[in-house]
Amino acid sequence: MRKLLAILTAAFLLLPQLTWAAPLGRAAARAASRRAMRAQIFKLDARRHRVPVRPLPQPRTVHRYTTKTLAQQELRHGIPPGSHMTALARRGRPMSAQQAKQYYGLFRKPSVRETIQLPKGFRVRHSHATNAARGVRELTSPKRVPPEAIKKVTPLAR
C-alpha cells in the first residue's frame, strides 16, 4: 500500500513538470529541423554557384512564382540577385499555388506568377531546380533583374 501511495504521489508531483516540458521538446525539434533545412539550402546553394554564368543567346520570357508582397517589392526595386526563375515561360493558364509549389519544389505556396522578359546577353545560371519534379530547370542571375523586365503579375488560384 505504501509503494502505491509513493508512486501516486511521485506521479502527481512530476505530472505538471512533464506537461510544462512538452512544448520545449517540440521547440527543440522545430529548431533542429530548421537547422537541417538551412544546412541543406546552404549545400544546394554552394552546388548552384559552381554552375557557370552564361549570357542568353536571345531574349527569353520566364516566370517567377512568389508571394504578393514580394512581387510588389520587386516591381519597385527589381528582382534580387540569386532569385529563382523558371527556365521557360509556358503559355496558357498558370498552375495553381499547390501545383507550382510541388512542381518547382518551393518552400511556401506562391500567390502570384510574375512574367519576366530577360534581354539578349543577360547573364544567368541555367541549372536543375532543387527539390523539384524530375527534369525541372531553373534560371538564377548573379545580377539584379531590373523592374522594367517584369511585364505582368498574375494571381494564382488557391
C-alpha positions as CSV (number, residue, x, y, z in Angstrom):
1,M,0.0,0.0,0.0
2,R,2.8,2.4,0.9
3,K,4.5,1.7,-2.5
4,L,1.3,2.5,-4.4
5,L,0.9,5.7,-2.4
6,A,4.5,6.7,-3.1
7,I,4.1,6.1,-6.8
8,L,0.9,8.1,-7.0
9,T,2.5,10.9,-5.0
10,A,5.5,11.0,-7.3
11,A,3.2,10.9,-10.4
12,F,1.2,13.9,-9.1
13,L,4.4,15.8,-8.3
14,L,6.0,15.1,-11.7
15,L,2.9,15.5,-13.9
16,P,3.0,19.3,-14.0
17,Q,6.7,19.3,-14.9
18,L,6.1,16.8,-17.8
19,T,3.3,18.9,-19.3
20,W,5.4,22.0,-19.0
21,A,8.4,20.4,-20.7
22,A,6.4,19.1,-23.7
23,P,6.4,22.4,-25.6
24,L,10.1,22.7,-25.0
25,G,10.6,19.3,-26.7
26,R,8.6,20.4,-29.7
27,A,10.5,23.7,-29.9
28,A,13.8,21.8,-29.9
29,A,12.6,19.5,-32.6
30,R,11.5,22.5,-34.7
31,A,14.8,24.2,-34.2
32,A,16.7,21.0,-35.3
33,S,14.6,20.7,-38.4
34,R,15.2,24.4,-39.2
35,R,18.9,23.8,-38.8
36,A,18.8,20.8,-41.1
37,M,16.9,22.7,-43.7
38,R,19.4,25.6,-43.6
39,A,22.3,23.2,-44.0
40,Q,20.6,21.6,-47.0
41,I,19.9,25.0,-48.6
42,F,23.5,26.1,-47.9
43,K,24.7,22.9,-49.6
44,L,22.4,23.3,-52.6
45,D,23.4,27.0,-53.0
46,A,27.1,26.0,-52.9
47,R,26.4,23.5,-55.7
48,R,24.4,26.0,-57.7
49,H,27.2,28.6,-57.6
50,R,29.5,26.1,-59.3
51,V,27.3,26.3,-62.4
52,P,28.9,28.8,-64.9
53,V,27.3,32.1,-65.7
54,R,26.4,32.4,-69.4
55,P,24.8,35.2,-71.4
56,L,21.4,34.4,-73.0
57,P,21.8,33.9,-76.8
58,Q,18.4,35.5,-77.4
59,P,15.6,37.3,-75.4
60,R,13.8,34.9,-73.1
61,T,10.4,35.1,-71.3
62,V,10.4,33.3,-68.0
63,H,8.1,33.1,-64.9
64,R,8.7,33.6,-61.2
65,Y,6.3,32.2,-58.6
66,T,6.3,34.3,-55.5
67,T,4.2,36.0,-52.8
68,K,2.1,39.1,-53.5
69,T,4.1,41.3,-51.1
70,L,7.4,40.2,-52.6
71,A,6.1,40.8,-56.1
72,Q,5.1,44.4,-55.2
73,Q,8.5,45.0,-53.8
74,E,10.2,43.6,-56.9
75,L,8.0,45.8,-59.1
76,R,9.6,48.8,-57.4
77,H,13.2,47.6,-56.9
78,G,13.8,44.7,-59.3
79,I,14.4,41.0,-58.6
80,P,17.4,40.5,-56.2
81,P,20.5,38.5,-57.4
82,G,20.3,34.7,-56.9
83,S,16.5,34.6,-57.1
84,H,14.9,31.7,-58.9
85,M,13.0,31.9,-62.2
86,T,11.6,29.1,-64.4
87,A,13.7,28.1,-67.4
88,L,10.9,28.8,-69.9
89,A,7.5,30.5,-69.8
90,R,4.8,28.1,-70.6
91,R,1.8,29.5,-72.3
92,G,-1.8,29.4,-71.0
93,R,-3.4,29.4,-67.6
94,P,-0.9,29.5,-64.7
95,M,-0.6,26.5,-62.3
96,S,-2.5,26.6,-59.0
97,A,-0.4,27.6,-56.0
98,Q,-0.2,24.0,-54.7
99,Q,0.8,22.6,-58.1
100,A,3.5,25.3,-58.5
101,K,4.8,24.5,-55.0
102,Q,5.1,20.8,-55.7
103,Y,6.4,21.1,-59.3
104,Y,9.1,23.7,-58.7
105,G,10.0,22.5,-55.1
106,L,9.1,25.8,-53.5
107,F,9.3,26.1,-49.7
108,R,6.0,28.1,-49.4
109,K,2.9,28.4,-51.5
110,P,3.2,31.3,-54.0
111,S,0.3,33.7,-54.5
112,V,1.3,35.3,-57.8
113,R,3.2,34.5,-61.0
114,E,5.4,37.2,-62.5
115,T,6.1,37.2,-66.2
116,I,9.7,38.4,-66.9
117,Q,11.3,39.3,-70.2
118,L,15.1,38.8,-70.0
119,P,17.0,40.7,-72.7
120,K,19.6,39.1,-75.0
121,G,23.0,38.9,-73.4
122,F,21.6,38.9,-69.8
123,R,23.9,36.7,-67.7
124,V,22.2,33.7,-66.0
125,R,23.0,30.4,-64.4
126,H,20.9,27.5,-66.0
127,S,20.6,24.6,-63.6
128,H,18.3,21.9,-62.2
129,A,15.7,23.1,-59.7
130,T,16.4,21.6,-56.3
131,N,13.5,19.7,-54.5
132,A,11.5,20.0,-57.8
133,A,10.0,17.4,-60.1
134,R,12.4,15.4,-62.3
135,G,13.8,17.4,-65.2
136,V,12.7,20.8,-64.0
137,R,15.2,23.5,-64.8
138,E,15.6,27.0,-63.4
139,L,17.4,30.2,-64.1
140,T,19.2,32.3,-61.5
141,S,21.0,35.6,-62.1
142,P,24.1,36.9,-60.3
143,K,22.9,40.4,-61.1
144,R,19.7,42.2,-60.1
145,V,16.9,41.9,-62.7
146,P,15.6,45.4,-63.4
147,P,12.0,46.2,-62.5
148,E,11.3,47.1,-66.2
149,A,11.8,43.4,-67.1
150,I,8.7,42.4,-65.1
151,K,5.9,42.5,-67.7
152,K,2.9,41.1,-65.8
153,V,1.9,39.8,-62.4
154,T,-0.9,37.2,-62.4
155,P,-2.7,36.0,-59.2
156,L,-2.8,32.2,-58.7
157,A,-5.8,30.1,-57.9
158,R,-5.5,28.7,-54.3
